[in-house]
Amino acid sequence: MNIVKKIIKKPEAFQRFTGITVKQFGILVKQMRPLWRKAEKDRLMRPDRKNKLGGGRSYELDFYEAVFLVLTRYRLY
């Protein structure tokens, strides 16, 4: 199960881990997703790629998990 889906059910624990509320997390994800999509598209379309499009290793985390982990890392370290 997705770690974010588990911890989002416990708002106090979520805030302790990330330093922001669940509502703020939703707003942050909503604002960041279009920027991330554009950056990802630019990264995949750059002319000096070594692998063809779709080649190489794929992400194992979805976008929500990645944002959650970044926030947790910033909070704890």
FILUM-71893 format. One record per residue (C-alpha): residue number from 1; chain; x, y, z. Coordinates in steps of 0.05 Angstrom, whole numbers, padded with zeros to 5 digits. Example, Ala and Ser with C-alpha at 12.3 -4.5 7.8 and 13.67 -1.06 7.14 Angstrom:
<vexdos>
vexdo pos->1, unit->A, px->00246, py->-00090, pz->00156
vexdo pos->2, unit->A, px->00273, py->-00021, pz->00143
</vexdos>
This chain:
<vexdos>
vexdo pos->1, unit->A, px->00000, py->00000, pz->00000
vexdo pos->2, unit->A, px->00022, py->00071, pz->-00014
vexdo pos->3, unit->A, px->00057, py->00100, pz->00048
vexdo pos->4, unit->A, px->00024, py->00168, pz->00036
vexdo pos->5, unit->A, px->-00046, py->00138, pz->00035
vexdo pos->6, unit->A, px->-00031, py->00105, pz->00102
vexdo pos->7, unit->A, px->-00002, py->00165, pz->00138
vexdo pos->8, unit->A, px->-00051, py->00216, pz->00109
vexdo pos->9, unit->A, px->-00105, py->00182, pz->00150
vexdo pos->10, unit->A, px->-00068, py->00206, pz->00212
vexdo pos->11, unit->A, px->-00061, py->00282, pz->00203
vexdo pos->12, unit->A, px->-00021, py->00292, pz->00268
vexdo pos->13, unit->A, px->00031, py->00240, pz->00247
vexdo pos->14, unit->A, px->00033, py->00268, pz->00177
vexdo pos->15, unit->A, px->00048, py->00338, pz->00204
vexdo pos->16, unit->A, px->00102, py->00310, pz->00250
vexdo pos->17, unit->A, px->00136, py->00276, pz->00192
vexdo pos->18, unit->A, px->00131, py->00332, pz->00141
vexdo pos->19, unit->A, px->00122, py->00396, pz->00179
vexdo pos->20, unit->A, px->00060, py->00415, pz->00139
vexdo pos->21, unit->A, px->-00014, py->00397, pz->00144
vexdo pos->22, unit->A, px->-00050, py->00349, pz->00098
vexdo pos->23, unit->A, px->-00087, py->00408, pz->00067
vexdo pos->24, unit->A, px->-00021, py->00444, pz->00053
vexdo pos->25, unit->A, px->00007, py->00380, pz->00023
vexdo pos->26, unit->A, px->-00051, py->00376, pz->-00025
vexdo pos->27, unit->A, px->-00041, py->00448, pz->-00046
vexdo pos->28, unit->A, px->00034, py->00437, pz->-00055
vexdo pos->29, unit->A, px->00024, py->00375, pz->-00097
vexdo pos->30, unit->A, px->-00028, py->00411, pz->-00140
vexdo pos->31, unit->A, px->00020, py->00469, pz->-00153
vexdo pos->32, unit->A, px->00081, py->00426, pz->-00165
vexdo pos->33, unit->A, px->00053, py->00373, pz->-00211
vexdo pos->34, unit->A, px->00050, py->00416, pz->-00274
vexdo pos->35, unit->A, px->00121, py->00441, pz->-00261
vexdo pos->36, unit->A, px->00145, py->00370, pz->-00251
vexdo pos->37, unit->A, px->00111, py->00346, pz->-00315
vexdo pos->38, unit->A, px->00144, py->00402, pz->-00355
vexdo pos->39, unit->A, px->00213, py->00387, pz->-00325
vexdo pos->40, unit->A, px->00203, py->00313, pz->-00338
vexdo pos->41, unit->A, px->00183, py->00325, pz->-00410
vexdo pos->42, unit->A, px->00244, py->00371, pz->-00420
vexdo pos->43, unit->A, px->00289, py->00318, pz->-00388
vexdo pos->44, unit->A, px->00263, py->00263, pz->-00433
vexdo pos->45, unit->A, px->00267, py->00304, pz->-00497
vexdo pos->46, unit->A, px->00338, py->00330, pz->-00489
vexdo pos->47, unit->A, px->00383, py->00317, pz->-00549
vexdo pos->48, unit->A, px->00441, py->00285, pz->-00512
vexdo pos->49, unit->A, px->00403, py->00226, pz->-00483
vexdo pos->50, unit->A, px->00442, py->00161, pz->-00480
vexdo pos->51, unit->A, px->00380, py->00116, pz->-00479
vexdo pos->52, unit->A, px->00321, py->00118, pz->-00526
vexdo pos->53, unit->A, px->00255, py->00145, pz->-00498
vexdo pos->54, unit->A, px->00228, py->00092, pz->-00451
vexdo pos->55, unit->A, px->00296, py->00060, pz->-00441
vexdo pos->56, unit->A, px->00334, py->00058, pz->-00376
vexdo pos->57, unit->A, px->00308, py->00050, pz->-00306
vexdo pos->58, unit->A, px->00238, py->00074, pz->-00288
vexdo pos->59, unit->A, px->00216, py->00108, pz->-00224
vexdo pos->60, unit->A, px->00191, py->00063, pz->-00168
vexdo pos->61, unit->A, px->00156, py->00120, pz->-00132
vexdo pos->62, unit->A, px->00095, py->00159, pz->-00154
vexdo pos->63, unit->A, px->00094, py->00234, pz->-00150
vexdo pos->64, unit->A, px->00058, py->00238, pz->-00082
vexdo pos->65, unit->A, px->00109, py->00191, pz->-00050
vexdo pos->66, unit->A, px->00167, py->00230, pz->-00079
vexdo pos->67, unit->A, px->00141, py->00297, pz->-00051
vexdo pos->68, unit->A, px->00127, py->00264, pz->00016
vexdo pos->69, unit->A, px->00197, py->00235, pz->00020
vexdo pos->70, unit->A, px->00229, py->00302, pz->00002
vexdo pos->71, unit->A, px->00189, py->00338, pz->00055
vexdo pos->72, unit->A, px->00205, py->00284, pz->00107
vexdo pos->73, unit->A, px->00279, py->00288, pz->00091
vexdo pos->74, unit->A, px->00279, py->00364, pz->00097
vexdo pos->75, unit->A, px->00241, py->00359, pz->00163
vexdo pos->76, unit->A, px->00285, py->00306, pz->00195
vexdo pos->77, unit->A, px->00353, py->00327, pz->00170
</vexdos>
